[in-house]
Amino acid sequence: MIDRPSYLNKIRPFMGKNIIKVLVGVRRCGKSTLLSLVRNEIIAHGASESDVTYLNFESAQTANIRTQEELLEYMEKRIDRSMKHYAFFDEIQQVTGWEKALASLMVDYDIDLYVTGSNAHMLSSDLATYITGRYVQIPVFPFSFTEFFDAYSSTHPDANSRIAFERYLIQGGFPFQTELDFEEAPSLQYLEDVYSTILFKDLVKRNDIRNAEQLELLVRYALQEIGHPFSAKSIADYLKSERRSVSVDTIYGYLNAAEKACLLHRVSREDAVGKRALKFNEKFYAVDHGLREAIGYNNSSSIDQVLENIVYIELLRCGYDVRIGKVGDKEIDFIARKRNDTQYFQVCYLLASEKTIEREFSSLEAVSDNYPKHVLSLDEFPRERNGVKSMNLIDWLLETK
């Protein structure tokens, strides 16, 4: 198992506490491994194996536990009321009435609960209804570049960060690539299978979508257009050109389903001066850019879009709330906020011309506050203009915490 210390550090303050730890993320991003790492740590600190329950609800071994009543009956037989119990439930949404079952376990037993799920909206909304204030949600993503580089360099000791990034740019960060020695062809085949599983299990089946072909066409379009502003109407026009007539309401339904499955992330715009939300031309980013390459889009030829995607997901991974900024007729790629920390980012491939330099720097110079402003690119040498600093994107990824 690959150690993921950044996530363990987020979980540790809540270990042993009377609060449910909810790990939410796209399928195959490493949630199950994190559960195992936490379980091993708890046992290493003295918990008995008999006081630990681990259930994966996508396993055939749990096929007889599919309702609230069946889960509670199973746990009643497992728990010694005189001892603290530790329970790990993987893909809990497979159990009907799971939220009520968790609430009952919290009331009836001295239990330390950890759960994972692949549907962010369902988990957050249902937990908020039944277990208000008694859970903490921890988003989980595929490997960051730092994690990817650590894993890649363990089997490719001669590779430096630039060589590793070339591979990361194409294949993204889904952890199972470690089992494939990061070989490109098998990794992309695996990612194509992951994409198909997400599409049909987490979108079509879970949302009872009847027209799977129509849904896939829309998702493929969204992955192709990551980082580009588009509206439901523009998508409807595109689908119409593909001889698919789809209503705007249906498009919003499909996009919401993809967001709930953690496959796509919607980013809103705001006026960077007036701090007002702007309700037009949102952008979408993929949870992992490797999926895009796996279904036939060339990440290298769309490198500006993919670099934006990498930076956006990294900011989410670090706990920032991220918006797109607008200053007059200029656009800021990302405004990132976390408590008292605000930062502005422009992302581009290379600052290769005066026109590009002017575009990237002037957007940030138009913002009059004193928060840090960065231009991230693959240029090796930094530059500064009127307080706006450029930085090599790979170095920034390795330094980001």
N, C-alpha and C positions, 0 to 999 in steps of 0.2 A: 504494500500500500504506500502511496505517495503521501508524505506528511504535508498538511496544509496549515501551518502555524497561524496564519492571519485569521482563519476562521476559528481555530481552537481558542485563540486569544479572545475572540468575541463571545464564545460559549462559556468559557471557564468562570467568569463572574457569576453565572447563573446556575452552575453545577450544584446539585444538592439542595437548591432552593425550591420553594413551593410555587413554581411558575413553569408553565409549559414552554419548552424550547421548540420553536417551529422553524424548520429549515425548508425554504421554498426556492425552487429553481427548475429550469428546464430539465427534461428527461436526460439522464446520463451525464449530468454535469459534475457528479461526485458526491451527491448527498448521502448515498448509502455508505460510501467510504468514510465520510465524516462521522456518521453514526457509529461505525465500527471503531474508529479512532477514539471517540468519546467513551464508548463502552470499554475498550481496553484500558483507558486511563482510569476509569472508575474502579475497575477490577484491580488494577495495579496499586490503587490507593486503599485497598482492603475490603472491597465489597465481595461477597461470596457469589460464585456462579449461580447458585440456587436463588439468589435474590435479584437476578437480572433476567429480564425477558426481552428477546429480540424477535420481532415478527415482520416479515416482508410480505405485504399483502398482494404483491404481484407473483408470489411463488405458489406453486401447486400445493405446497405443504400447508398453506393457510386457506385453501379453497373452502374449508368448512367454517370459516369465520368471515362472514360477509354482512352481518347485521350488528347493530348495537347490542342486542341481547346476547348473541353468540360471543362477542368480544368480552362482555362483562362476565359471562359464565366461565369463559376460559381463564380470565385473570383471577376470578375468585378462587379457582383451584390452585393457582400458581403462587398467590401472595400469602406470606406469613405475616399476620397482622402485628406480631411483636417486633418485626424488623422493618427497616426502610427498604422499599422495593424500587428498582430502577427498570423502566420500561422504554423500549425503543420500537417505534411503529413506523415502518417504511412504507410510503405511498398510502397514507391513512385514508385518503378520499375514496379508496375502493370499498370501504365499509359504510354501508347505509346507516345513517344516524351516528356517525363517528363523533361529531361534535358533542352530542349529549353523553356519549360513552366517556369521553375525556372529562367532561364536567363531573360525572358521577365518580370516576376514579379519583379525581382531585378531592372530592368531598369525603369519600368513604375510606381512603387509605393514606398512609404515609408514603407517598410515591413521588419519584423524580421522573418526569415524563419528557421524552424527546420524540418528535414526530417529523416526518418529511412529507412533502406533497409537490405535485407538478402543476397545480392550478392555484396561482397566487390569489386571484380574486375570491374563489370559493373559500379558501382557508381563512383569509383575513376577514371576510364578511361574516362567515358562520362563527368563527371564534369570537368576533366582536359581539355577536348576538348572545352567545351562551356562556362565554368565559371572559367577560369584560375585565380588563386590568390584570388578568392572571396568565398572560402569555407574552412572550417576546418573539418577534419574527426576525429571522436572520436570512437575508437573501444569499443564495449560493449561485455562483457563476462557473462556467468552465475556466480552465487555467488562465490566470493573468500571464503576461509575457515573462514576468519574473519567475513564476512557477514553471512555465514552459521551458525557460532557459535552464533552470536548475535540473529539471528532469532530462532535458535533451543533452546537456553537457555530461550527465552521468554515464551516458552510453556513447557520446561523441566528444571525448575529452579534448580534442584538438579544435573544436568549434568555438569561435568567439561569439559575442552577442550579435554582431552584424550577420554572421552566417546563420545563426539560430533564428534571427528575425525574418530572414528570407523564407525560411520554412514556415514560421508562424504566420506570416502574411498570407500564405497559400492555404494552410491546413487548420488554422485556428487552434483553439485550446481544449478541445474535448479530451478528458484524461485518458481514455482507453488507448490513445495513440502510443502511450508508453509500452503497452503490450505488443504493439506492432513495430517497435523500434523506430517509430516516426517515419517509416517508409511511405512515400507519397501515394502510390497506387492503392495499397490496402487501406491506408488511412482514409482516403477519399471515398473508397467503396463503403467503409464502415460509416462514414458521415452521411452518405446517401441513404443508408439503411436507417440511421437515426432520424434523418429528416422524414422519411416515409412513416416511421413509427409515430413520431410526433403528429404528423399530419392526420393519420387515420385513427390512432388511439386517443390522442389528446384533443383533437379538433373535431373530426367527423363523428366518431363514436360518442364522445362525451357530450357533444352539443347536438346530437341527433340531426346532423346536416345531411340532407338528402342528395344534394348535387355536389359530390366530392370533386368532380372534374372542374367545376366552376370555382370552388374554393381553392384548389391547387393553383389554378391559373392566377388568381388574385394574390396568393401568397408568393408565388414566383415573381410576380410583378413587383411586389413590395420589396423582396430581396434584391431584385435587380436595381431598384431605385433608391436604395438606402442613402440617406443624407440629402435626397432631393425633395423639395417641397411638393406636395401634391394633395389634392382634395378628393373627396369621394366622387365628385363629378368628373374629375380628370380620369379617375380609375374607371368609372362607368363608360366614359368615352373610349378608353383604351380597350375595354372588354367588348364594346360594341364593334370596334374595328376588327376584333377577333371573332366576330359573329356570335357573341355571347351577350344577350340582353339581361342586365342585372340592375335592380333598383338600388338607389342610394342607401335605403334602409338595410337591404341585404348586405351591401358592402360593409357598412358599419358593423353589422352583426358578425361578419367574417373576421374583420380586423379586431374586434373585441375578443373573439374566441382565440385568435392568435396571440393577443396580449395576455389573456388569462393563462394560456399554456406556456407563458414566458418565452415564446419564440420571437415575438416582435416587441419593441418598446417604442411607444409614441412620445414624441417630445413637442411640447407646446412652445409658442413664441411669447415674448414679452417685450414691451418698450423698455430698453435699458436705462432710459432717462427717467420716465414717469413711473416705472415699475408696474405698468398695467399689462394684464394678460391680453394677448391679441388672438382673436378667434378666426384664424384663416391659415391655410397652407401649412399644416403641421408636417413634421418629418417623422419617419420611422427608421429604426436601426435594428439590426439582427442581434440576437443574444450572442451569436458567435459567427464571425465572418467566414469560417471554414465551411459552413453549410452552404453558403453561396457558391463557393468554388465547386463543391461536391455535386450540385445540381446543374452545373454547366456554365456558370458565369465566371469569367476570368478576372480574378482579383488583381492581378498585375496590371491589366489594361484599365482597371477602374481604381487605381491606387489612391487617388484623392478621396474617393468615397470610403474605401476600406480603412484608410488611416483615420478618417473621422469616426468611423464605427468603432475602431479600437480604442480611441481616446474616450468616446462617450461611455462605452461599457466599463472602462477603467475608472472613470469618475463615479459611476454607479457603484462599482465594486468597493470604492473607498468611502461610500456612504453619502455622497453629495446628491442634492436635489439639482437637476440640470434642466436648463431652459435654453432656447435659442433667443438671441438678442437682436433687437432692431433699434438702430439709431438713425433717425431720418431715413435716407435711402440706403444706408449701409447696414450690413448684417454681421453679427457676431456669432461665430459658430456655437459657442457654449458659454453660458453663465452658470457657474457651479457654486452652490451654497451649502454650508454645513455649520450649523450653529452660528458662531461669530465669524466664520471664515467664508469669504467670497473671493472668487477668482474668475478671470475672463480668459478665454482661449480662442485662438484662431489655429486652424490645422490646414496644412498644405503639404504637397509632396516635396517641392524644392522652391526656394526663393531665387528663381533662376533669371528673373528679369526685373527691371525697375518697376514695370507695371504691376507685377505680382507683389513686390515689396510694398509698393504704395497701397495696393488693395488690402493686404493683410494688416499692415501697421496702422493705416489711417482709420480703420473701423474701431480699433481699440483706443486710438488717440482721441476719438470723438466722445469717449466716456470720461467725465471730469472727476470722478472719485479717485481715491488713492489706493484702491484694492489692486493686488497684483494682476498684471496683464501679460499673457504669454503668447508667442507665436511658435507653434511646434511644427517642425519639418524634419526631413532626413538630411538637411545640411549639417556638415560636421563642425562648422565654425559659428559660434554665436555672434549676434549683433544686437545693438540697442539703439532705440530711437525714441526720444521724448518720454523716457521712462518705461517704454514697452520693450520687453526682452524676448529674443528668440532663443530657442533651445532645441537640441537634437531630440527628436521624439523617442528614440530608443533609450537614450540616457534618462529621459523623463520617466519612462515606464519603469525602468530599473530602480529609480529613486522614489517613486510614488509609494506611499504607505496608506 
